[in-house]
């Protein structure tokens, strides 16, 4: 029986091994500065994606730490979303 993934990175690798699609743009960084810099370079290449995306999410890799940080309302403290600076088209709900 496989061990339970202990990090976001391990979880993505496990899901990929089961055949789930995992975006090839996924990266792991050792510091927040490099992760933020990647969001800037990614935004410039966003139109190359075969699907719509309006941003990127940076998550704490350690699942235990992310769990300890908890949530504020519905937002996890262990993750932050970076939205594209481009104008968004109106959506009908």
Phi and psi restraints in degrees (range 20) as a CNS / XPLOR table:
assign (resid 1 and name C) (resid 2 and name N)
       (resid 2 and name CA) (resid 2 and name C) 1.0 -68.2 20.0 2
assign (resid 2 and name N) (resid 2 and name CA)
       (resid 2 and name C) (resid 3 and name N) 1.0 152.1 20.0 2
assign (resid 2 and name C) (resid 3 and name N)
       (resid 3 and name CA) (resid 3 and name C) 1.0 -76.1 20.0 2
assign (resid 3 and name N) (resid 3 and name CA)
       (resid 3 and name C) (resid 4 and name N) 1.0 154.8 20.0 2
assign (resid 3 and name C) (resid 4 and name N)
       (resid 4 and name CA) (resid 4 and name C) 1.0 -71.3 20.0 2
assign (resid 4 and name N) (resid 4 and name CA)
       (resid 4 and name C) (resid 5 and name N) 1.0 131.1 20.0 2
assign (resid 4 and name C) (resid 5 and name N)
       (resid 5 and name CA) (resid 5 and name C) 1.0 -58.6 20.0 2
assign (resid 5 and name N) (resid 5 and name CA)
       (resid 5 and name C) (resid 6 and name N) 1.0 134.4 20.0 2
assign (resid 5 and name C) (resid 6 and name N)
       (resid 6 and name CA) (resid 6 and name C) 1.0 -100.7 20.0 2
assign (resid 6 and name N) (resid 6 and name CA)
       (resid 6 and name C) (resid 7 and name N) 1.0 -1.8 20.0 2
assign (resid 6 and name C) (resid 7 and name N)
       (resid 7 and name CA) (resid 7 and name C) 1.0 -145.2 20.0 2
assign (resid 7 and name N) (resid 7 and name CA)
       (resid 7 and name C) (resid 8 and name N) 1.0 163.9 20.0 2
assign (resid 7 and name C) (resid 8 and name N)
       (resid 8 and name CA) (resid 8 and name C) 1.0 -60.2 20.0 2
assign (resid 8 and name N) (resid 8 and name CA)
       (resid 8 and name C) (resid 9 and name N) 1.0 -42.0 20.0 2
assign (resid 8 and name C) (resid 9 and name N)
       (resid 9 and name CA) (resid 9 and name C) 1.0 -62.3 20.0 2
assign (resid 9 and name N) (resid 9 and name CA)
       (resid 9 and name C) (resid 10 and name N) 1.0 -44.9 20.0 2
assign (resid 9 and name C) (resid 10 and name N)
       (resid 10 and name CA) (resid 10 and name C) 1.0 -64.4 20.0 2
assign (resid 10 and name N) (resid 10 and name CA)
       (resid 10 and name C) (resid 11 and name N) 1.0 -37.8 20.0 2
assign (resid 10 and name C) (resid 11 and name N)
       (resid 11 and name CA) (resid 11 and name C) 1.0 -63.7 20.0 2
assign (resid 11 and name N) (resid 11 and name CA)
       (resid 11 and name C) (resid 12 and name N) 1.0 -44.4 20.0 2
assign (resid 11 and name C) (resid 12 and name N)
       (resid 12 and name CA) (resid 12 and name C) 1.0 -62.7 20.0 2
assign (resid 12 and name N) (resid 12 and name CA)
       (resid 12 and name C) (resid 13 and name N) 1.0 -41.5 20.0 2
assign (resid 12 and name C) (resid 13 and name N)
       (resid 13 and name CA) (resid 13 and name C) 1.0 -63.3 20.0 2
assign (resid 13 and name N) (resid 13 and name CA)
       (resid 13 and name C) (resid 14 and name N) 1.0 -41.1 20.0 2
assign (resid 13 and name C) (resid 14 and name N)
       (resid 14 and name CA) (resid 14 and name C) 1.0 -64.1 20.0 2
assign (resid 14 and name N) (resid 14 and name CA)
       (resid 14 and name C) (resid 15 and name N) 1.0 -47.6 20.0 2
assign (resid 14 and name C) (resid 15 and name N)
       (resid 15 and name CA) (resid 15 and name C) 1.0 -60.1 20.0 2
assign (resid 15 and name N) (resid 15 and name CA)
       (resid 15 and name C) (resid 16 and name N) 1.0 -41.0 20.0 2
assign (resid 15 and name C) (resid 16 and name N)
       (resid 16 and name CA) (resid 16 and name C) 1.0 -62.8 20.0 2
assign (resid 16 and name N) (resid 16 and name CA)
       (resid 16 and name C) (resid 17 and name N) 1.0 -40.2 20.0 2
assign (resid 16 and name C) (resid 17 and name N)
       (resid 17 and name CA) (resid 17 and name C) 1.0 -65.0 20.0 2
assign (resid 17 and name N) (resid 17 and name CA)
       (resid 17 and name C) (resid 18 and name N) 1.0 -24.1 20.0 2
assign (resid 17 and name C) (resid 18 and name N)
       (resid 18 and name CA) (resid 18 and name C) 1.0 -86.1 20.0 2
assign (resid 18 and name N) (resid 18 and name CA)
       (resid 18 and name C) (resid 19 and name N) 1.0 -4.4 20.0 2
assign (resid 18 and name C) (resid 19 and name N)
       (resid 19 and name CA) (resid 19 and name C) 1.0 99.2 20.0 2
assign (resid 19 and name N) (resid 19 and name CA)
       (resid 19 and name C) (resid 20 and name N) 1.0 3.7 20.0 2
assign (resid 19 and name C) (resid 20 and name N)
       (resid 20 and name CA) (resid 20 and name C) 1.0 -74.0 20.0 2
assign (resid 20 and name N) (resid 20 and name CA)
       (resid 20 and name C) (resid 21 and name N) 1.0 145.2 20.0 2
assign (resid 20 and name C) (resid 21 and name N)
       (resid 21 and name CA) (resid 21 and name C) 1.0 -72.6 20.0 2
assign (resid 21 and name N) (resid 21 and name CA)
       (resid 21 and name C) (resid 22 and name N) 1.0 133.3 20.0 2
assign (resid 21 and name C) (resid 22 and name N)
       (resid 22 and name CA) (resid 22 and name C) 1.0 -127.0 20.0 2
assign (resid 22 and name N) (resid 22 and name CA)
       (resid 22 and name C) (resid 23 and name N) 1.0 127.4 20.0 2
assign (resid 22 and name C) (resid 23 and name N)
       (resid 23 and name CA) (resid 23 and name C) 1.0 -56.4 20.0 2
assign (resid 23 and name N) (resid 23 and name CA)
       (resid 23 and name C) (resid 24 and name N) 1.0 135.0 20.0 2
assign (resid 23 and name C) (resid 24 and name N)
       (resid 24 and name CA) (resid 24 and name C) 1.0 -72.8 20.0 2
assign (resid 24 and name N) (resid 24 and name CA)
       (resid 24 and name C) (resid 25 and name N) 1.0 -11.2 20.0 2
assign (resid 24 and name C) (resid 25 and name N)
       (resid 25 and name CA) (resid 25 and name C) 1.0 -81.1 20.0 2
assign (resid 25 and name N) (resid 25 and name CA)
       (resid 25 and name C) (resid 26 and name N) 1.0 -5.4 20.0 2
assign (resid 25 and name C) (resid 26 and name N)
       (resid 26 and name CA) (resid 26 and name C) 1.0 -63.0 20.0 2
assign (resid 26 and name N) (resid 26 and name CA)
       (resid 26 and name C) (resid 27 and name N) 1.0 134.1 20.0 2
assign (resid 26 and name C) (resid 27 and name N)
       (resid 27 and name CA) (resid 27 and name C) 1.0 -137.9 20.0 2
assign (resid 27 and name N) (resid 27 and name CA)
       (resid 27 and name C) (resid 28 and name N) 1.0 158.0 20.0 2
assign (resid 27 and name C) (resid 28 and name N)
       (resid 28 and name CA) (resid 28 and name C) 1.0 -119.5 20.0 2
assign (resid 28 and name N) (resid 28 and name CA)
       (resid 28 and name C) (resid 29 and name N) 1.0 131.4 20.0 2
assign (resid 28 and name C) (resid 29 and name N)
       (resid 29 and name CA) (resid 29 and name C) 1.0 -123.6 20.0 2
assign (resid 29 and name N) (resid 29 and name CA)
       (resid 29 and name C) (resid 30 and name N) 1.0 153.7 20.0 2
assign (resid 29 and name C) (resid 30 and name N)
       (resid 30 and name CA) (resid 30 and name C) 1.0 -90.2 20.0 2
assign (resid 30 and name N) (resid 30 and name CA)
       (resid 30 and name C) (resid 31 and name N) 1.0 -9.2 20.0 2
assign (resid 30 and name C) (resid 31 and name N)
       (resid 31 and name CA) (resid 31 and name C) 1.0 -147.9 20.0 2
assign (resid 31 and name N) (resid 31 and name CA)
       (resid 31 and name C) (resid 32 and name N) 1.0 157.1 20.0 2
assign (resid 31 and name C) (resid 32 and name N)
       (resid 32 and name CA) (resid 32 and name C) 1.0 -68.3 20.0 2
assign (resid 32 and name N) (resid 32 and name CA)
       (resid 32 and name C) (resid 33 and name N) 1.0 -31.6 20.0 2
assign (resid 32 and name C) (resid 33 and name N)
       (resid 33 and name CA) (resid 33 and name C) 1.0 -61.7 20.0 2
assign (resid 33 and name N) (resid 33 and name CA)
       (resid 33 and name C) (resid 34 and name N) 1.0 -44.5 20.0 2
assign (resid 33 and name C) (resid 34 and name N)
       (resid 34 and name CA) (resid 34 and name C) 1.0 -67.3 20.0 2
assign (resid 34 and name N) (resid 34 and name CA)
       (resid 34 and name C) (resid 35 and name N) 1.0 -36.5 20.0 2
assign (resid 34 and name C) (resid 35 and name N)
       (resid 35 and name CA) (resid 35 and name C) 1.0 -64.9 20.0 2
assign (resid 35 and name N) (resid 35 and name CA)
       (resid 35 and name C) (resid 36 and name N) 1.0 -44.0 20.0 2
assign (resid 35 and name C) (resid 36 and name N)
       (resid 36 and name CA) (resid 36 and name C) 1.0 -64.9 20.0 2
assign (resid 36 and name N) (resid 36 and name CA)
       (resid 36 and name C) (resid 37 and name N) 1.0 -41.2 20.0 2
assign (resid 36 and name C) (resid 37 and name N)
       (resid 37 and name CA) (resid 37 and name C) 1.0 -60.0 20.0 2
assign (resid 37 and name N) (resid 37 and name CA)
       (resid 37 and name C) (resid 38 and name N) 1.0 -37.4 20.0 2
assign (resid 37 and name C) (resid 38 and name N)
       (resid 38 and name CA) (resid 38 and name C) 1.0 -64.8 20.0 2
assign (resid 38 and name N) (resid 38 and name CA)
       (resid 38 and name C) (resid 39 and name N) 1.0 -36.8 20.0 2
assign (resid 38 and name C) (resid 39 and name N)
       (resid 39 and name CA) (resid 39 and name C) 1.0 -61.3 20.0 2
assign (resid 39 and name N) (resid 39 and name CA)
       (resid 39 and name C) (resid 40 and name N) 1.0 -34.0 20.0 2
assign (resid 39 and name C) (resid 40 and name N)
       (resid 40 and name CA) (resid 40 and name C) 1.0 -68.4 20.0 2
assign (resid 40 and name N) (resid 40 and name CA)
       (resid 40 and name C) (resid 41 and name N) 1.0 -46.1 20.0 2
assign (resid 40 and name C) (resid 41 and name N)
       (resid 41 and name CA) (resid 41 and name C) 1.0 -68.0 20.0 2
assign (resid 41 and name N) (resid 41 and name CA)
       (resid 41 and name C) (resid 42 and name N) 1.0 -35.9 20.0 2
assign (resid 41 and name C) (resid 42 and name N)
       (resid 42 and name CA) (resid 42 and name C) 1.0 -65.3 20.0 2
assign (resid 42 and name N) (resid 42 and name CA)
       (resid 42 and name C) (resid 43 and name N) 1.0 -41.4 20.0 2
assign (resid 42 and name C) (resid 43 and name N)
       (resid 43 and name CA) (resid 43 and name C) 1.0 -59.2 20.0 2
assign (resid 43 and name N) (resid 43 and name CA)
       (resid 43 and name C) (resid 44 and name N) 1.0 -33.1 20.0 2
assign (resid 43 and name C) (resid 44 and name N)
       (resid 44 and name CA) (resid 44 and name C) 1.0 -70.3 20.0 2
assign (resid 44 and name N) (resid 44 and name CA)
       (resid 44 and name C) (resid 45 and name N) 1.0 -21.5 20.0 2
assign (resid 44 and name C) (resid 45 and name N)
       (resid 45 and name CA) (resid 45 and name C) 1.0 -108.2 20.0 2
assign (resid 45 and name N) (resid 45 and name CA)
       (resid 45 and name C) (resid 46 and name N) 1.0 9.4 20.0 2
assign (resid 45 and name C) (resid 46 and name N)
       (resid 46 and name CA) (resid 46 and name C) 1.0 -57.2 20.0 2
assign (resid 46 and name N) (resid 46 and name CA)
       (resid 46 and name C) (resid 47 and name N) 1.0 -36.7 20.0 2
assign (resid 46 and name C) (resid 47 and name N)
       (resid 47 and name CA) (resid 47 and name C) 1.0 -67.9 20.0 2
assign (resid 47 and name N) (resid 47 and name CA)
       (resid 47 and name C) (resid 48 and name N) 1.0 -12.8 20.0 2
assign (resid 47 and name C) (resid 48 and name N)
       (resid 48 and name CA) (resid 48 and name C) 1.0 -79.4 20.0 2
assign (resid 48 and name N) (resid 48 and name CA)
       (resid 48 and name C) (resid 49 and name N) 1.0 -11.7 20.0 2
assign (resid 48 and name C) (resid 49 and name N)
       (resid 49 and name CA) (resid 49 and name C) 1.0 -70.7 20.0 2
assign (resid 49 and name N) (resid 49 and name CA)
       (resid 49 and name C) (resid 50 and name N) 1.0 145.1 20.0 2
assign (resid 49 and name C) (resid 50 and name N)
       (resid 50 and name CA) (resid 50 and name C) 1.0 -81.7 20.0 2
assign (resid 50 and name N) (resid 50 and name CA)
       (resid 50 and name C) (resid 51 and name N) 1.0 13.1 20.0 2
assign (resid 50 and name C) (resid 51 and name N)
       (resid 51 and name CA) (resid 51 and name C) 1.0 -148.6 20.0 2
assign (resid 51 and name N) (resid 51 and name CA)
       (resid 51 and name C) (resid 52 and name N) 1.0 164.9 20.0 2
assign (resid 51 and name C) (resid 52 and name N)
       (resid 52 and name CA) (resid 52 and name C) 1.0 -77.1 20.0 2
assign (resid 52 and name N) (resid 52 and name CA)
       (resid 52 and name C) (resid 53 and name N) 1.0 137.9 20.0 2
assign (resid 52 and name C) (resid 53 and name N)
       (resid 53 and name CA) (resid 53 and name C) 1.0 -148.6 20.0 2
assign (resid 53 and name N) (resid 53 and name CA)
       (resid 53 and name C) (resid 54 and name N) 1.0 134.9 20.0 2
assign (resid 53 and name C) (resid 54 and name N)
       (resid 54 and name CA) (resid 54 and name C) 1.0 -111.4 20.0 2
assign (resid 54 and name N) (resid 54 and name CA)
       (resid 54 and name C) (resid 55 and name N) 1.0 10.8 20.0 2
assign (resid 54 and name C) (resid 55 and name N)
       (resid 55 and name CA) (resid 55 and name C) 1.0 171.0 20.0 2
assign (resid 55 and name N) (resid 55 and name CA)
       (resid 55 and name C) (resid 56 and name N) 1.0 -164.3 20.0 2
assign (resid 55 and name C) (resid 56 and name N)
       (resid 56 and name CA) (resid 56 and name C) 1.0 -143.2 20.0 2
assign (resid 56 and name N) (resid 56 and name CA)
       (resid 56 and name C) (resid 57 and name N) 1.0 152.5 20.0 2
assign (resid 56 and name C) (resid 57 and name N)
       (resid 57 and name CA) (resid 57 and name C) 1.0 -116.8 20.0 2
assign (resid 57 and name N) (resid 57 and name CA)
       (resid 57 and name C) (resid 58 and name N) 1.0 132.1 20.0 2
assign (resid 57 and name C) (resid 58 and name N)
       (resid 58 and name CA) (resid 58 and name C) 1.0 -104.7 20.0 2
assign (resid 58 and name N) (resid 58 and name CA)
       (resid 58 and name C) (resid 59 and name N) 1.0 127.3 20.0 2
assign (resid 58 and name C) (resid 59 and name N)
       (resid 59 and name CA) (resid 59 and name C) 1.0 -122.6 20.0 2
assign (resid 59 and name N) (resid 59 and name CA)
       (resid 59 and name C) (resid 60 and name N) 1.0 150.6 20.0 2
assign (resid 59 and name C) (resid 60 and name N)
       (resid 60 and name CA) (resid 60 and name C) 1.0 -69.4 20.0 2
assign (resid 60 and name N) (resid 60 and name CA)
       (resid 60 and name C) (resid 61 and name N) 1.0 130.7 20.0 2
assign (resid 60 and name C) (resid 61 and name N)
       (resid 61 and name CA) (resid 61 and name C) 1.0 -71.7 20.0 2
assign (resid 61 and name N) (resid 61 and name CA)
       (resid 61 and name C) (resid 62 and name N) 1.0 -37.4 20.0 2
assign (resid 61 and name C) (resid 62 and name N)
       (resid 62 and name CA) (resid 62 and name C) 1.0 -71.9 20.0 2
assign (resid 62 and name N) (resid 62 and name CA)
       (resid 62 and name C) (resid 63 and name N) 1.0 109.2 20.0 2
assign (resid 62 and name C) (resid 63 and name N)
       (resid 63 and name CA) (resid 63 and name C) 1.0 -62.4 20.0 2
assign (resid 63 and name N) (resid 63 and name CA)
       (resid 63 and name C) (resid 64 and name N) 1.0 -36.4 20.0 2
assign (resid 63 and name C) (resid 64 and name N)
       (resid 64 and name CA) (resid 64 and name C) 1.0 -64.6 20.0 2
assign (resid 64 and name N) (resid 64 and name CA)
       (resid 64 and name C) (resid 65 and name N) 1.0 -46.4 20.0 2
assign (resid 64 and name C) (resid 65 and name N)
       (resid 65 and name CA) (resid 65 and name C) 1.0 -64.1 20.0 2
assign (resid 65 and name N) (resid 65 and name CA)
       (resid 65 and name C) (resid 66 and name N) 1.0 -43.2 20.0 2
assign (resid 65 and name C) (resid 66 and name N)
       (resid 66 and name CA) (resid 66 and name C) 1.0 -60.0 20.0 2
assign (resid 66 and name N) (resid 66 and name CA)
       (resid 66 and name C) (resid 67 and name N) 1.0 -39.5 20.0 2
assign (resid 66 and name C) (resid 67 and name N)
       (resid 67 and name CA) (resid 67 and name C) 1.0 -65.5 20.0 2
assign (resid 67 and name N) (resid 67 and name CA)
       (resid 67 and name C) (resid 68 and name N) 1.0 -39.7 20.0 2
assign (resid 67 and name C) (resid 68 and name N)
       (resid 68 and name CA) (resid 68 and name C) 1.0 -65.0 20.0 2
assign (resid 68 and name N) (resid 68 and name CA)
       (resid 68 and name C) (resid 69 and name N) 1.0 -35.3 20.0 2
assign (resid 68 and name C) (resid 69 and name N)
       (resid 69 and name CA) (resid 69 and name C) 1.0 -67.5 20.0 2
assign (resid 69 and name N) (resid 69 and name CA)
       (resid 69 and name C) (resid 70 and name N) 1.0 -30.1 20.0 2
assign (resid 69 and name C) (resid 70 and name N)
       (resid 70 and name CA) (resid 70 and name C) 1.0 73.1 20.0 2
assign (resid 70 and name N) (resid 70 and name CA)
       (resid 70 and name C) (resid 71 and name N) 1.0 -153.1 20.0 2
assign (resid 70 and name C) (resid 71 and name N)
       (resid 71 and name CA) (resid 71 and name C) 1.0 -128.1 20.0 2
assign (resid 71 and name N) (resid 71 and name CA)
       (resid 71 and name C) (resid 72 and name N) 1.0 155.9 20.0 2
assign (resid 71 and name C) (resid 72 and name N)
       (resid 72 and name CA) (resid 72 and name C) 1.0 -117.5 20.0 2
assign (resid 72 and name N) (resid 72 and name CA)
       (resid 72 and name C) (resid 73 and name N) 1.0 107.8 20.0 2
assign (resid 72 and name C) (resid 73 and name N)
       (resid 73 and name CA) (resid 73 and name C) 1.0 64.4 20.0 2
assign (resid 73 and name N) (resid 73 and name CA)
       (resid 73 and name C) (resid 74 and name N) 1.0 -119.2 20.0 2
assign (resid 73 and name C) (resid 74 and name N)
       (resid 74 and name CA) (resid 74 and name C) 1.0 -102.1 20.0 2
assign (resid 74 and name N) (resid 74 and name CA)
       (resid 74 and name C) (resid 75 and name N) 1.0 0.3 20.0 2
assign (resid 74 and name C) (resid 75 and name N)
       (resid 75 and name CA) (resid 75 and name C) 1.0 -97.5 20.0 2
assign (resid 75 and name N) (resid 75 and name CA)
       (resid 75 and name C) (resid 76 and name N) 1.0 124.8 20.0 2
assign (resid 75 and name C) (resid 76 and name N)
       (resid 76 and name CA) (resid 76 and name C) 1.0 -71.2 20.0 2
assign (resid 76 and name N) (resid 76 and name CA)
       (resid 76 and name C) (resid 77 and name N) 1.0 137.1 20.0 2
assign (resid 76 and name C) (resid 77 and name N)
       (resid 77 and name CA) (resid 77 and name C) 1.0 -73.0 20.0 2
assign (resid 77 and name N) (resid 77 and name CA)
       (resid 77 and name C) (resid 78 and name N) 1.0 -16.6 20.0 2
assign (resid 77 and name C) (resid 78 and name N)
       (resid 78 and name CA) (resid 78 and name C) 1.0 -92.1 20.0 2
assign (resid 78 and name N) (resid 78 and name CA)
       (resid 78 and name C) (resid 79 and name N) 1.0 14.3 20.0 2
assign (resid 78 and name C) (resid 79 and name N)
       (resid 79 and name CA) (resid 79 and name C) 1.0 -147.3 20.0 2
assign (resid 79 and name N) (resid 79 and name CA)
       (resid 79 and name C) (resid 80 and name N) 1.0 150.1 20.0 2
assign (resid 79 and name C) (resid 80 and name N)
       (resid 80 and name CA) (resid 80 and name C) 1.0 -140.2 20.0 2
assign (resid 80 and name N) (resid 80 and name CA)
       (resid 80 and name C) (resid 81 and name N) 1.0 135.9 20.0 2
assign (resid 80 and name C) (resid 81 and name N)
       (resid 81 and name CA) (resid 81 and name C) 1.0 -98.3 20.0 2
assign (resid 81 and name N) (resid 81 and name CA)
       (resid 81 and name C) (resid 82 and name N) 1.0 136.0 20.0 2
assign (resid 81 and name C) (resid 82 and name N)
       (resid 82 and name CA) (resid 82 and name C) 1.0 -112.2 20.0 2
assign (resid 82 and name N) (resid 82 and name CA)
       (resid 82 and name C) (resid 83 and name N) 1.0 112.7 20.0 2
assign (resid 82 and name C) (resid 83 and name N)
       (resid 83 and name CA) (resid 83 and name C) 1.0 -89.5 20.0 2
assign (resid 83 and name N) (resid 83 and name CA)
       (resid 83 and name C) (resid 84 and name N) 1.0 153.4 20.0 2
assign (resid 83 and name C) (resid 84 and name N)
       (resid 84 and name CA) (resid 84 and name C) 1.0 -65.0 20.0 2
assign (resid 84 and name N) (resid 84 and name CA)
       (resid 84 and name C) (resid 85 and name N) 1.0 149.7 20.0 2
assign (resid 84 and name C) (resid 85 and name N)
       (resid 85 and name CA) (resid 85 and name C) 1.0 -81.8 20.0 2
assign (resid 85 and name N) (resid 85 and name CA)
       (resid 85 and name C) (resid 86 and name N) 1.0 -6.3 20.0 2
assign (resid 85 and name C) (resid 86 and name N)
       (resid 86 and name CA) (resid 86 and name C) 1.0 -68.7 20.0 2
assign (resid 86 and name N) (resid 86 and name CA)
       (resid 86 and name C) (resid 87 and name N) 1.0 154.7 20.0 2
assign (resid 86 and name C) (resid 87 and name N)
       (resid 87 and name CA) (resid 87 and name C) 1.0 -66.2 20.0 2
assign (resid 87 and name N) (resid 87 and name CA)
       (resid 87 and name C) (resid 88 and name N) 1.0 139.4 20.0 2
assign (resid 87 and name C) (resid 88 and name N)
       (resid 88 and name CA) (resid 88 and name C) 1.0 -97.0 20.0 2
assign (resid 88 and name N) (resid 88 and name CA)
       (resid 88 and name C) (resid 89 and name N) 1.0 141.1 20.0 2
assign (resid 88 and name C) (resid 89 and name N)
       (resid 89 and name CA) (resid 89 and name C) 1.0 -77.9 20.0 2
assign (resid 89 and name N) (resid 89 and name CA)
       (resid 89 and name C) (resid 90 and name N) 1.0 149.8 20.0 2
assign (resid 89 and name C) (resid 90 and name N)
       (resid 90 and name CA) (resid 90 and name C) 1.0 -64.2 20.0 2
assign (resid 90 and name N) (resid 90 and name CA)
       (resid 90 and name C) (resid 91 and name N) 1.0 145.4 20.0 2
assign (resid 90 and name C) (resid 91 and name N)
       (resid 91 and name CA) (resid 91 and name C) 1.0 -114.4 20.0 2
assign (resid 91 and name N) (resid 91 and name CA)
       (resid 91 and name C) (resid 92 and name N) 1.0 141.0 20.0 2
assign (resid 91 and name C) (resid 92 and name N)
       (resid 92 and name CA) (resid 92 and name C) 1.0 -91.6 20.0 2
assign (resid 92 and name N) (resid 92 and name CA)
       (resid 92 and name C) (resid 93 and name N) 1.0 127.9 20.0 2
